[in-house]
Amino acid sequence: MPTHPQHLMLPGPTPLPPEVLTALGSPMINHRSEAFCELYRAVEAGAKWLCRTEQDVIMLAGSGTTGMEAALCNLFSPGDRVLAITQGSFSERFAQMATTFGLSCDTLAYDWGQAAEPAELESRLNEGDYRAVLMVHNETSTGILNPLPELARICRRYGALSIVDAISSLSSTPLEIDGWELDVTLTASQKGYYAPAGLCLMVLSERAWQMTETATLPRFSLDLRLARDYAHKAQTPWTPPLPVFYALREGFKLLQAEGLEQIQARHLQNMQMLRGGLSKMGFELFVNDERVASRCVTPAIPPEGIPADEIRRVMLEKYHTVLGAGLRKLSGKMLRVGHLGYQDLNTILGVLGCLELSLAELTS
Ligand SMILES: Cc1ncc(COP(=O)(O)O)c(C=O)c1O
């Protein structure tokens, strides 16, 4: 590959602003020093601001999947009944993980590309005695946004905990952890926060913390109670990924300077611009209804006869632009344009222009 910098148009990892790239060069320090505690407190304050929560934000070394696993092994015991809402690759992974951990996991399964229907969740919870519902806010494999406030409200009505994978949605999409009384919300540093992968962030409700006391699944390095004890000392139980902490400190500063409402408005505008441009070029949007369309990734099926992966190849080779591929059963059928994080209308117009040139090349 040429040394030309790549334009990452993925729903994670996402491009890093110059301030963050500089911060990543900071020296390593003792993670049991006051200097680290200060760094920890700054990141924690930024995370609480972003999550709009008064509750502890727990930070675990790992990726988003680590947070999903931590949620399961800290809250449940073998045989516990849970319901997983599935509609794509990541939500199916959550269900598969629950089964792997020995939970009795039923699914409320939707076609890939379809949002969950609150009334259907209600009738399933009415029929069965579930301890929790596993759900993805933004299903990144299909670009679907679930109606989270309604789903969470129904969970509460039926006494089931809401366990929410907000890995790709937090920051780009309105999300009220305290306001919607979510029980477990988790995300990962490489998504909308101008940082590389390496840290997952989790917020637990009081009900969820209580369940960590009685759950019997084994846990050791992902023990959230231990992580909370250390968080109260502004530390982590194990050696933390220091570069990610440095990056997040800068990232949160930039995000705070912009403001949460403005960040969300920017993501909405980027999404609308991209959807309009793709449609005009003859792409079929995988999610038709803009109200349930993801604010951070737009999957699109190319015009008849142009293979999606050929477009991705030309975009990479000629225009140094990295687009996401269709996942699993959608492999080769679509491309997924990420517009999460450090992206603005310029980057969206750039990707649309390069796509037009790529289509012209492939059809000439
Ligand atoms: C909705 C969702 N869940 C889970 C994951 C997995 O996260 P990670 O790759 O950080 O483990 C992703 C990653 O793209 C995601 O978008």
The ligand as an SDF file (V2000), in Angstrom:
LIG
                    3D

 16 16  0  0  0  0  0  0  0  0999 V2000
  -22.8310   -2.6240   18.1500 C   0  0  0  0  0  0  0  0  0  0  0  0
  -21.4980   -3.2780   18.3500 C   0  0  0  0  0  0  0  0  0  0  0  0
  -21.3940   -4.2510   19.2780 N   0  0  0  0  0  0  0  0  0  0  0  0
  -20.2240   -4.8770   19.4960 C   0  0  0  0  0  0  0  0  0  0  0  0
  -19.1000   -4.5500   18.7910 C   0  0  0  0  0  0  0  0  0  0  0  0
  -17.8180   -5.2450   19.0910 C   0  0  0  0  0  0  0  0  0  0  0  0
  -16.9360   -4.3210   19.6550 O   0  0  0  0  0  0  0  0  0  0  0  0
  -15.3710   -4.5970   19.7040 P   0  0  0  0  0  0  0  0  0  0  0  0
  -14.9370   -4.8860   18.3170 O   0  0  0  0  0  0  0  0  0  0  0  0
  -14.8370   -3.2860   20.2460 O   0  0  0  0  0  0  0  0  0  0  0  0
  -15.1440   -5.7190   20.6320 O   0  0  0  0  0  0  0  0  0  0  0  0
  -19.1600   -3.5520   17.8190 C   0  0  0  0  0  0  0  0  0  0  0  0
  -17.9840   -3.2290   17.0000 C   0  0  0  0  0  0  0  0  0  0  0  0
  -18.0720   -2.6760   15.9280 O   0  0  0  0  0  0  0  0  0  0  0  0
  -20.3890   -2.9000   17.5990 C   0  0  0  0  0  0  0  0  0  0  0  0
  -20.5010   -1.9260   16.6910 O   0  0  0  0  0  0  0  0  0  0  0  0
  1  2  1  0
  2  3  1  0
  2 15  2  0
  3  4  2  0
  4  5  1  0
  5  6  1  0
  5 12  2  0
  6  7  1  0
  7  8  1  0
  8  9  2  0
  8 10  1  0
  8 11  1  0
 12 13  1  0
 12 15  1  0
 13 14  2  0
 15 16  1  0
M  END
$$$$
